[in-house]
């Protein structure tokens, strides 16, 4: 009698070999990834970085010792991977975090040639960076369509784990559209995979079985520092948008609608008389923005953007943030149980006063906006500190417990006189204890 597992495996291998797949049966009849890897690995590079970064010392958080450590730097060295996406131009994609703080970036090809790389541009909010090398006879990897991926698809990860050089692992797509909190105030829509990813794989490609780039390996979840079967890659759809903008403008220019939004839960949907949950409910429309000009109102539920359903607040933020400023979009809303269509011309996030000043500068409290207050200012009497004027829903600042009207008095026992003091204190702290005045009460919250 045939063994059921062996029979299934035999049938699967036969089907794969008979199909138009990159698999091939070797002389001994075994299934192999070798044909696709022969085409892909020449496009994968190892990256070495060197530079200096601000010194971090536990005593830096103590005001009595801060002056002795301010401005000091320590040498930094690191490694990662990258992938060539344009052989003629010499463009190499990697992660922002691989090259962050680097003064020197060296790219090593599979044939062991080494080149000094120029940074064309970088985007910390998607963790993508674009390098350029001056080299001949390069091999580029074709861009795949990450929008066509499905959970269960086979994928291959290639990188430079622990500086061992070109290393290949395989697995499947285990989830799509993941958020992991890896990018503070960033745009997360990760491909999750169980293909083994370790330190040094960052920036390397995730490819499908046709040898096309479907993602850039970016992050892992690990209790031990090694692979735990939870790897995350930036989808190729995002990689293309970001690299195209960097090539065209030297930076990423993001659209902005000008709304503060929250995800609509099933209970919310029922209370609002909607048939099903989905979409983003507008809690506030900011002044002088695209949303205000389009006629969007608080309480509207945005359910559609350019003909595609809006899944939740994260989905809307991602799609608007990856769109070019000046683009006109069609927005489907539900207001008082009735569907309406509006048109809005997106503004620029970099130019809008509604963008929180914490992006990049204060990632611990990203999503909040501030103003300086001084003794006698408004209703605060003798209070001196930094007032929170607005907090975006579901932002790190909101999760930290900040609310509009709060006044931050101290960070790690250090008085905060203005926004500059706040930025300096948070930049120096890995963990920050905030003393807050809220009305007549004083509160303490710990953020990481």
N, C-alpha and C positions, 0 to 999 in steps of 0.2 A: 504494500500500500504506500502511495506517495505521502511524504511528509507535507502537511498543509503549508507551513511557513516556507519550506524550501521550494515548493511548487509556486507559491506566490512570488517569491524573490526571482525565480527563474523566469517567470512570465514578465515581471517588471523589467528585468534586464533585457530580455528579448525585445520588448516593446520600445525601450529607450534606444537600443542599438538600431532598430529598424526605422525609427523616426528620424526626422531631419534635425537631430540634436548635436551638440558639440561633443557628446560622448563618443568614444570609440572603443571597440573591443580589441585588446592587444592580442599577441600571438597565442597567449594562453587562455583567451576567451574572457578575461576579466574586464570589468567596466572601468574606465579611467577618465579623469578630468584633463589629462595631458594635452589633448588637442586645443582646448580653449585657452589653457595656460600658456602654451607656446606663443599665442597671439597677444595675450594680455600682459604678461610679466615684463616685457621690454618697456612698457609705458609706466611702470611703477618705479618710484625712486625712493631712496633713503635720504633723510634730511637730518643734518647736524646743525645745532645753533649754539652760539656763544654770545654773551653780553653781560650786563650788570642789571641788578634790580635792587630796589630799596631794601635795606636791612630791616628785618623784623626781630625785635627783642622784647621779652616779656616786660621789661622795665619801661618800654616806650609808653605804656599806658599810664604810667605814674607821672603826673605833672612835674614832680621834683627832679626826675631823671630825663624827661623828654628831650631837653636841650642837648644832652650828650649824644643822642642817637639820631636826631633830625639830620637829614641830608646824606646819611651814610649809605653806601651801596656795597653789595657783595657780588662776587663773580657768579655767573649763571651759565650752565651748560645743559643741553637737552637734546633729545632726538625724537624723530617721528618718521612719518612717511608722506608721500604725495603721489600724484598721478599727472602725467602729461596729457593735456586736453587739446593742445594745438602744437603740432610738430614744427610747422613753419615759423610761428611766432615765438616758440619756446615757452609757452605758458604752462605752469605747473600749479595745480590746486592742492591745498593742504588745509589744516585747521588753523584758525586764528590763534588758538592757545598754544600751538606748536611754535610759532614764531614770535609770540608776544614778548616784548622786552629784549629781543635779539638784536645785536649789533652786526653779527656776521651769520649768514645762512649759507651752508654748503649742501649742494645737491649731488648725490652719487647715483649714477645710472646702473642698470643691471650689468653692463659691460665694464664697470668699475671706473669709468671716467668721472672726474669730479669737476664741478663748476660752482663758482660763486654766484649766488642768486640775488636778483634785485626784487624788492617788495613792490609790486604794482599797486596793491591796495588790500585792505583787510576789513572785515566786518564782524566785530565781536558779538553782535546780536543774532547772527546765524552761525557763528564759529567757522567762517570760511575766509581763507586768505588766498591771494593769487600772486605767484612768483613768476619771474621771467629769467631764463638762462639763455646764454648765447652759445648755441651748440648746433652741430650738423648731425644728420642721420638719426634724428629722433623718431620715436614711434609714439603716436597718440592713441588714446583709448576713445572709442566711439561713445557718445552720450546715449544712454537708454532713457526710457520713459518710466519714471518711478510711479506715475499715476496709474500705470497698468499692472503694478505688482499686486499680488494677492497673498494672503496668509497661506503658508504652505509651499510657496515657490522656493526652489533651491537657489542659494546664493553662495558666492565665494568671497572671502575676505583676504586681502593681501596687505602685508605691512612689514614693519621692522621691529617686532616685539623684543624688548630687552637688548636691542642692538644686534640681534642675530642676523639681520639682513632679510632679504626676500623670504618671507614665510607665508605659506598658504594654508588656510583653514576653510572648512565648508560647513554649511548648515542650511536652515530654512528661514524664511521670513516668519517670525513668530507673532508679530503684531504690527499694526500700522497706526500712524497718527498719534504717537506717544508723546507725552510731556513727562519730563523727569526733573524739572527744576535745575537743570544743569547750567542754563544761560540766564543770568539775572536780567529781568526785563527783556528777555530775548524772544525770538520767534521759533518755537519748538514744534516740530511736526515729524518726529523721528521715525525711521524704520527700525523696528526691534528685531534682532536676529540672535539665534543661538550659535552661529558660527563663532569660534573661539576668537575673542579680541582681548588683547592684553596691552599693558603700557608699551608704547612704541608703535602700536598699530594706528594711533591717531593720525588722521590725514590720508590714510591709505584708502584704496577703493573697495567698495562692495560691488561685485559684478554679478550679472545674471548668467545663465548658461549659454547665452549667445555671445558672451564676452563683452557686454556693454556695461558702461558705468551707470549704476542705479543709485549709488549713495557714496558719501564720504564718511568713513568710520570716525566717530567723534567722542564717544563716552561709554563707560561701563558702570554697572552697579556691582560692587564686589565687597564682601565682608573681610576679605583677606588680602586684597591688592592684586589678585590674579583673576583669571576668567571664571565667572560663575554662570555662564550661559545667558547673560543679559547684556547684550551689546546694542549700541544705538548709532545709527548713521543718518546724516543729513541727506534728505532725498535729492536726487539729481534735478528735479524740477526747481528746487530752491537754489541749488548750486548754479544752474544756468542763469536764473534771474540775477543772482548776486554777481557772478563773474562778468556777465554782459554789462552790468552797470559800472563795475570797476573798470573794465576796459574802456567804456565810453566816457565815463566821468571822473574816474579815479577814486570814486566813493560810491556808496549806496544811497540813493535818494528815495525816501519813503513817502508814500501818500498818507494823508490823514483825513479822516472824516470829521472828527471833532465831537465825538460822543463818549460818555462814560457808560459802559454797558455791563450787563451781567447775564449769565446763562439762565435760560428759562427752565425751571424744574417741572416735572409732571404736576405737582401741586399748584405751582404758579400758573401753568397753562389752564388747569381746570378752573382756578379762581378767576382767570381772565376770559373764560368762555371760549378757549381755543380747543380744537379737536385733539391736538397732540402736542407734546413737548418738542422743542427744537427752535432754534433761532436765538437771537440776542435781544434782551429787553433793554431799552434805553432809560437810564436813570437820570441822565443830565445831558443837555445839549450846550456845548460851550459857545461863548460869544464869538462872533466874527469868524465862523468856520463854514466849511462846506455843508455840514449838516444843517446849520441854521439857515443858510441860503436856500437849501433844498426843501425846507419846510418840515423837517423831522422834529417831533415833539417828545418830551418825556412821557414814558408810558407806551410809546410805539414799540412793537416787536419787529425787528428786522429779520425776515425769514428767507430773503432771496437776494442774491447779488449777481448781477449780469446773467440772469437765467439759471443760476445754480443755487440749490438750497443752502442756507446757512445752518450748519449743524449746532453751533453754540457760540459763545462769546470769543473763545479762543480761535475758532475757525474764521470768524469775521475779522478779528484783529490781524491774523496772519495774512489773509488775502488782501486787506487794505494796505497793510504795511509793506507788502511786496509789490504793490502797484506803484506806477510812476506818478509823481505829483502832476497835476494838470489833466489827468485822465478823467473822462466823464463816464460815470457808472450808473447803471439802472438799479434802483433799490426797491425791493418788494417789502412792504410793511403790512402789519395788521394793526388797525386803530379802531377801538370800540367795536371789535368783532368784524370789521369790514376790511377787505384787502385793497391796498392802494399801491400805485407805482410812482416813484419819484426819481428824479435825475439829479445827480450831484457831481460837481467837478472837484476832485480831490485837491486839498491843499498840501503843503509841504510840512512834514513833521519837524524838519530842522528850523523852519522859519516861524512856527506857531508858538505863541506865548503859552499855549495850554500844555505843551510838552513839559513833563517834570524835569527839573534841573538835576535830578539824581541820576539820570541815565549815564552810566559810565563812571561818573564821579562818586556817587554814593549808592552802589548796587544793593547794599543791605536795606536801604529804604527807598528803592526805586518805586515810582508811582506817586510820590508825594510832591507837593509844591509848597514853597516857603516864602516867608518874608521876615526881615529883621524887625524886631520891636525894641523899644528902649523905655526907660522909666517914664511913666506918665502917658504912654502911648495907648490910645483908645481906652478900653475898660480894664487893662491889665495892671493899672496902678504902678507899683514899684517893681513889677516883674521885669526881668531882663533875660532875653533868650531868643529863640527862633520859633515863630508861629507857623503851624501847619495850616495852610489855607485850603488845600484840597488833597484828597487821597483817592486814587483810582481803585475801583472795586477789584478784588482778587489780585492785587499787586503785592509785592513783598512788603511794602509799607503798611498796607491794610492787614496783612497776615501778622505783622509785628505788633498790631494793636493800635496804630496811630489813627486818629480821627481829626477831621477839620476842627480847628479851634484849639487843639492841643498846643502847648508851648513847651519846647524841649529846653530844659534848664541846664542839665549836666550830662556828659557822656563819660562813663567810667570815673566818676567823682570829679571830673574836670568841668569847670563852668564853661558854658557856651554863650558867647556874647553876640555872635552873628553867624550867617550862613558859612562864611569862610572857616570859622572855628569848627563848625559842625562837620564840614567836609574833611578838614584836617584830622579831627579826632576819629572819624569813622574810617578814613583811609589807613590809619595806623592800627586799627583794632581788628582782631579776628573774631572776638566776641565783644559786644558793646552793651553795657548797662545804661539805659536811658532813664533819667529822672524827668518826669513830665508833670506839668500843671494842667489840670482839666477842671475848669471852673474854680471851685473853692477847694478841690482835692489835689493831693500830690500822689502820683502813681510811679511805680518802677516797673520797667519791662526789660527783659534780656533778649537780645537778638544775636543771631549767628550768620 
